[in-house]
Amino acid sequence: MSDEATSTPSPTEGEIGILARRRIEAGIIKPIYEEMVEAIGQQQAEAILDAAIRKAAIRAGEDFAARTPGGTNLRTFQELQTLWTQDDALVIDVVKATDTEFHYTVKRCRYAETYREMGLGKIGHLLSCNRDGVFCTGYDPRIKLSRTKTLMQGDDCCNFEYHLEE
């Protein structure tokens, strides 16, 4: 990451990390999700949860974009990665980091571990993974994610490949 990383939004002093935030959110979502399943069925409950989480991720991306001095690009997006890895939440190997491509492999995901510990492993992909592709839509619509594997759904790693489309 460049010396300009300080210009990109970062955690403020005393702000909790994203992993801790996701644990709190999941604790609130769990009983609501369970009630929805009982009232309207698992498929409909998951569809509602999926839509709500995606919309929230887009709004979060838009918020980060609004706080990025000088505008957004794939480099400023890469600098945000520290927010998701903070507190050892992810163990990653960066494969490529250029102005137009950002590829990395996740070897350990504490988000997945946390959801499983909370009994939410079967919807962890809704609570976390589905945010990844749409967060960048809110942050910079030119950034697209390709991913074919996730630890959350039982694969040996997560393979993130972000591309900047002009």
C-alpha positions as CSV (number, residue, x, y, z in Angstrom):
1,M,0.0,0.0,0.0
2,S,1.2,3.5,-0.8
3,D,2.0,6.4,1.6
4,E,-1.2,7.9,0.4
5,A,-3.1,5.3,2.4
6,T,-3.8,8.0,5.1
7,S,-6.0,9.8,2.6
8,T,-8.4,6.8,2.5
9,P,-11.0,6.4,5.2
10,S,-9.7,4.4,8.1
11,P,-11.0,3.4,11.5
12,T,-11.2,6.2,13.9
13,E,-9.8,5.9,17.4
14,G,-12.1,3.8,19.5
15,E,-14.1,2.4,16.5
16,I,-14.7,-1.3,16.6
17,G,-13.3,-3.5,13.8
18,I,-15.5,-4.9,11.1
19,L,-15.3,-8.5,12.6
20,A,-16.6,-7.3,15.9
21,R,-19.3,-5.3,14.2
22,R,-20.4,-8.3,12.2
23,R,-20.6,-10.4,15.4
24,I,-22.9,-7.8,17.0
25,E,-25.0,-7.5,13.8
26,A,-25.3,-11.3,13.6
27,G,-26.4,-11.5,17.2
28,I,-29.3,-9.0,16.4
29,I,-30.1,-10.7,13.0
30,K,-30.2,-14.3,14.3
31,P,-33.5,-14.1,16.3
32,I,-35.1,-11.9,13.6
33,Y,-34.1,-14.4,11.0
34,E,-35.4,-17.3,13.1
35,E,-38.7,-15.6,13.5
36,M,-38.9,-14.9,9.8
37,V,-38.2,-18.6,9.0
38,E,-41.0,-19.6,11.4
39,A,-43.5,-17.1,9.9
40,I,-42.7,-17.2,6.2
41,G,-40.3,-20.1,5.6
42,Q,-36.6,-20.4,5.1
43,Q,-36.5,-19.5,1.4
44,Q,-38.4,-16.2,1.8
45,A,-36.5,-15.3,5.0
46,E,-33.2,-15.8,3.2
47,A,-34.3,-13.8,0.2
48,I,-35.3,-10.9,2.5
49,L,-32.0,-11.1,4.4
50,D,-30.1,-11.3,1.2
51,A,-31.7,-8.2,-0.3
52,A,-31.4,-6.2,3.0
53,I,-27.7,-7.1,3.4
54,R,-26.9,-6.2,-0.2
55,K,-28.6,-2.8,0.0
56,A,-26.7,-2.1,3.2
57,A,-23.4,-3.0,1.6
58,I,-24.0,-0.7,-1.4
59,R,-24.8,2.1,1.0
60,A,-21.7,1.4,2.9
61,G,-19.7,1.5,-0.3
62,E,-21.2,4.8,-1.2
63,D,-20.4,6.2,2.3
64,F,-16.7,5.2,1.9
65,A,-16.6,6.7,-1.6
66,A,-18.0,10.0,-0.3
67,R,-15.2,10.1,2.3
68,T,-12.4,9.2,-0.2
69,P,-10.5,12.4,-1.1
70,G,-9.8,12.8,-4.8
71,G,-12.2,10.2,-5.9
72,T,-12.2,6.4,-6.0
73,N,-10.2,3.9,-8.0
74,L,-8.9,0.4,-7.5
75,R,-5.9,1.6,-5.5
76,T,-8.0,3.4,-3.0
77,F,-10.2,0.3,-2.8
78,Q,-7.1,-1.8,-2.1
79,E,-6.2,0.5,0.8
80,L,-9.6,-0.3,2.4
81,Q,-8.6,-3.9,2.7
82,T,-7.0,-3.2,6.1
83,L,-10.4,-2.6,7.5
84,W,-11.5,-6.1,6.7
85,T,-8.3,-7.8,7.8
86,Q,-8.0,-5.9,11.1
87,D,-8.1,-8.0,14.3
88,D,-6.7,-10.9,12.3
89,A,-10.1,-11.3,10.7
90,L,-8.6,-12.6,7.4
91,V,-5.4,-14.2,6.5
92,I,-4.7,-13.3,2.9
93,D,-2.1,-13.7,0.2
94,V,-2.1,-10.9,-2.3
95,V,-1.5,-12.3,-5.7
96,K,-1.7,-9.1,-7.8
97,A,-2.2,-5.5,-6.9
98,T,-2.2,-3.0,-9.8
99,D,-4.2,0.0,-10.9
100,T,-6.6,-2.3,-12.8
101,E,-6.5,-5.7,-10.9
102,F,-6.5,-6.7,-7.3
103,H,-6.4,-10.5,-6.7
104,Y,-5.9,-12.2,-3.4
105,T,-6.6,-15.5,-1.7
106,V,-8.1,-15.9,1.8
107,K,-6.5,-18.7,3.7
108,R,-8.4,-18.1,7.0
109,C,-11.7,-16.3,7.5
110,R,-12.7,-15.5,11.1
111,Y,-16.0,-14.2,9.7
112,A,-16.9,-17.7,8.7
113,E,-15.6,-19.1,12.0
114,T,-17.6,-16.6,13.9
115,Y,-20.9,-17.3,12.1
116,R,-20.4,-21.1,12.6
117,E,-19.7,-20.6,16.3
118,M,-23.0,-18.6,16.5
119,G,-25.0,-21.3,14.8
120,L,-25.3,-19.1,11.6
121,G,-23.0,-21.0,9.3
122,K,-25.7,-21.9,6.9
123,I,-26.5,-18.2,6.3
124,G,-23.0,-16.8,6.7
125,H,-22.6,-16.3,3.0
126,L,-25.7,-14.0,3.2
127,L,-24.3,-12.1,6.2
128,S,-20.8,-11.6,4.8
129,C,-19.8,-13.0,1.4
130,N,-22.7,-11.4,-0.5
131,R,-21.5,-8.0,0.6
132,D,-18.2,-8.3,-1.2
133,G,-19.4,-7.9,-4.8
134,V,-21.9,-5.2,-4.1
135,F,-19.9,-3.1,-1.7
136,C,-17.6,-2.2,-4.6
137,T,-20.7,-1.3,-6.7
138,G,-21.4,1.4,-4.2
139,Y,-17.8,2.4,-3.8
140,D,-16.9,2.6,-7.5
141,P,-19.3,0.9,-10.1
142,R,-16.3,0.3,-12.3
143,I,-14.9,-2.3,-9.9
144,K,-16.1,-5.8,-10.5
145,L,-15.5,-9.0,-8.4
146,S,-15.0,-12.5,-9.7
147,R,-14.9,-15.3,-7.1
148,T,-15.5,-19.0,-7.5
149,K,-14.6,-20.3,-4.0
150,T,-15.3,-19.3,-0.4
151,L,-14.3,-20.8,2.9
152,M,-17.7,-19.9,4.1
153,Q,-19.3,-22.5,1.8
154,G,-16.7,-25.1,2.5
155,D,-14.0,-24.5,0.0
156,D,-10.2,-24.6,0.8
157,C,-9.9,-20.8,0.3
158,C,-11.6,-17.7,-1.1
159,N,-10.3,-16.4,-4.4
160,F,-11.0,-12.7,-4.9
161,E,-10.3,-11.1,-8.2
162,Y,-11.3,-7.5,-8.5
163,H,-11.0,-5.8,-11.9
164,L,-11.4,-2.1,-12.8
165,E,-13.5,-1.7,-15.9
166,E,-13.1,1.6,-17.8
